[in-house]
């Protein structure tokens, strides 16, 4: 069975956009609690999140709960179509990238590769309970994570989403990098390969 990814993305993004502000705030706090309670979440090191756009679940509640042993990072678009990551705290300088998404305004030499991170929490459009995800279609995370996918140790890979973004099954492409877990406002899905 072939899935129309464009239609699926459009449908889920539309449903996500219809969520009320009160629901979004409550969901963000619940996702933060679930991220913090993940047994596999590293207690120290660099942990990446993202700047929420297009109705994505925001990570501010989780970011502010990290404490001093974990350093929060945001992704920065590279000229090679891969992400690098920069430590960022509220109030640090930001610039808009070519998609209009804020990213840290830092020198390229200070950016971290994915292999330097302890965990990466990433946005998604859809996911299934097996850790497969559908993103916006640009392939940024898959290209970035291709180099660390089979390495040990590697960063913990976690999706953050609303429960309405879960679908029954996603047939991954050969280049798709599966998640170890997905946290929503009502559940934590641990991928079978991560158990």
N, C-alpha and C positions, 0 to 999 in steps of 0.2 A: 504494500500500500504506500503510495507516494503522498507526502504531506506538502501542501502549498505553504512554504515557509513565509512568503510575503503576507498571505492572508492570516496566518497564525500570528505573526508579529503584529500586524495591524489590529487584530481582534484583542489580543492581550494588552497591547499598549492603550487601546481605547478603554478597556475595562479598568486598567490601572489608573488612567487619567480621571476616571469618574469617582475614585475614592474620595471621601470627605477629608478635610484637613484633620479633624479630630481622630478619624480612623488611622490616618497616616502617622500621626504623632504617637498614638498608643501602639501601633504596630512596630514603629521604630524602637520604642522602648522594649518591647517584647523580643524583638530580634536581637537587640543588644544583650539582653539577659541570656538568650540562648547561645549567642556567640561566646559570651564570657564563661558559660558553663560547659562548653565543649571540652571533653576530657583531653582531646588531642591538641587543643589550642596551646601554643607555646606560651610559657610564662615570661619569656624575655626575648629580646631581639627586635629586629625591624619587622613590623606588620603593616601591610598595605591595605588601604581601603580605596575609596573612590569618592569623587564629588558627584552627588546624586543629581541627575538631570532627567527630563522626560518622564517624571513620575516614579523614578527608581526609589527604592526605600533608602532613606538617608541613614548615615552611620554616625552622626554626631554623638548620639547617646553612647554608642560603643566606644568611640574615640575618647570621650571624656572619662570613661571608666578604666582606661588601660593602666594607669599608674606609671611609675617612673622606670620600670624595667623593660617596658615595650615602647618602641619609638614608632609613632604613626607616620606612614608615608602615603603620598598620593602619586598616581601615575603621571608620566610626562611622555608625550608622543615623540618618537624618534624619527629622524629622516629615513631610517631603514625600515619603517613600518612596524617597529617593535616598541614596546613600552619600556621605559626605565622608571625608577621610583626615587622620589625625593622626600626626605623627612619634612614634615610640615606640622606647624601648630597654628591654632587660631590666631589671626593677626599677622602671620607671615605674608610676604608679598605674593600675589598671584597675577598671572596673565591669562588671557583667553587663548586657547589653541585654535587651530584652523576649523574646529567644529563648534567653537564658542564655549567650550568647557574650561572652567578655571583649572589651572595647574600651577605648581610652585614656580616662581621666577628665580631660577638658580642657574649657575654655570653648568654646562653639560658635563664637565669633569667631576662634579660632585654627585652625579646620579648613580644609583645602585642598579645592578642587574637583578633579575628575578632570583638568581641563584644565591644572592646575599640575604634574601628575606626568609624569615621564619614562617610567615603565613601571608596569604593573599586572599582578601575577601573581595569578591568581584560581583558586579551587577550582572543581570541576565534578563532576557525577555521571557524565556520559558525553561522549565527543567522537568526532569522525571526523577522518580525515587531511586534510580540507579546512578545518579550523579552526572547524567548527560545534561548539557545546557545548550540553549540557543541564545546567541547574543544578538546584537544589532545587525550583524552581517558583514562587518568589516574585517573580522579575523584577527583583531589586535591581540587579544589574550592568547589565542591558539598559537600564533607566530611567536609571541613572547615566551610562552611556556614550552614550546617544542624542545628547547635545549635542556630543560630541567625535568621533563616529563618522566624519564626513566632513571634519573639519578637518585641515589640515596646518599645522604639525606637530601630531601627536596622540600620546598615550602609546602605547608598545609594549604590546600586549595578549597575554599569555601564560597558558596554562592549565598547571596542575601536577596530575599525576594518576599513578595506577598504570596500567601497560599493560593490565591487565584491564578498565579502563574504556573502552577503545577499542571502537567499534562500526563496522560497515561504512559506514553512511551515516546522516546526520541531515538531514531536510528542514527547513531553517530557516523560521521564521515571519518575517513582514515586519519585526517589531520586534527580532529577534535581531541582536546585534552579534557578528560573527565574530572569532575570535582570529587573531593573526598567527602564532602557534606554540603547540605543546603539548609540554611536556617530561615524559617518563616515566622510569622507572628504566632502560629499555633503548633508548629512541629519542627523537629530536627530530623532530617533524612541523612542517614549515614550510607554512603555507597557500599555495596557488598564487597568490593575489592579493598575498601579501607578498613574493614572490620578485622 
